[in-house]
Each structure stands twice: as C-alpha cells, then as structure tokens.
C-alpha cells in the first residue's frame, strides 16, 4: 500500500529557487505518492495549520514541512521515512550570518529544561532523540495531529519576556499529549538561505 506524503512549503512572500529545485529533486521512495502544497502569506503558524487541515482532509499519511528558504539533501524524505518516528527531522543553522555561532534549531533535554545545541556540539552522523526541533525540514505522521489538536495545531506562546515559536510549542504538545517520539538525523544538515548559504 502506498504511503501518501504531502510536501508542504509555507511561504511569507516567495519560495527560493534553490528550495524549489531541491524539493523537486527529492528521491521518491518506492510505494510513496507525493503531492505538493505551497501557501503564501498569513503568519507561519496559521499557514502550517491550513496545510495540516489540507493534509488530513486529503487522506495523507505524512506531512513533510520544508520552509521556503531551506535547501534539502536529495535523500531527505527517504531517510526521514526510515526513522519511523512521530516527528523526524533534519536540521539547519540560523540564517543570519551574525548568529551562526548561536544555537541551532535543535533542542535536547538538559536538567529538565530545553537546551539549544550549538553546531559544534552536534554529534556527527547520528540519529538522536530530541525534545524539540525546527519545522523547516520535518516529517510528521498525520496520525499525530488529532492527538495534539487543542483548537489549533501550531501556535505561538508568550512567556515572560520572550515568545516561544510555533515549532517548539507543537513539539511540546506532541510529547505531552501523545508521548511523541522526535528523532533528528544529524547527517541531514540543510542549507538555510539568508545573506549567505550556511
């Protein structure tokens, strides 16, 4: 039986050429049917919510989020499917050159709290569990979405003097509501288009 995957690309304004070309160059695993959705405008949480609704209504088994400024390796989908996790992801660094040495979009549990992992500390070529990840190159089993739905799938939360992104809010809900397994393949390092490709 074929696995149906929706490749969902949320866009603020446009999709980068490198992203578009990378998505269409993805290796398609056997017995996998791919469809694409690009939604432009609105806020990123609202766009992700619309895409999830479309994926569920379309009877897809998975939603693969690829942000419109991410460059993915050809093997991304193939290798994320092999992880068989509720949430499976590659990773990337922040796109602003001045922040390259700042934490990445990869989070592990440390002393019962989140700990951002600088690129220099990420183990090479490993599959590892994490408590949160960015959504820029992330495969999610659609059966997870109804378990985390609380009026919305993705949303921002304001805490003290900061805003928690929709990606980490979703991961937290997934763990709390469904004991979701989140795995990162650290060999799947993606490019992030900003002033330079990192």
Secondary structure, DSSP 8 states (H G I E B T S, - for coil): --EEEEEEEEESS---HHHHHHHHT----TTEEEEEEEEESS-HHHHHHHHHHHHHHTT-SEEEEE-TTEE--TTHHHHHHHH--SEEEEE---SSGGGTTS--SEEEEETTEEEE--GGGS-TT-EEE-SEE-STEEEEEGGGHHHH-SS-SS--EEETTEEE-HHHHHHHHHHHHH---EEEEEEEE-EEBSSSB-
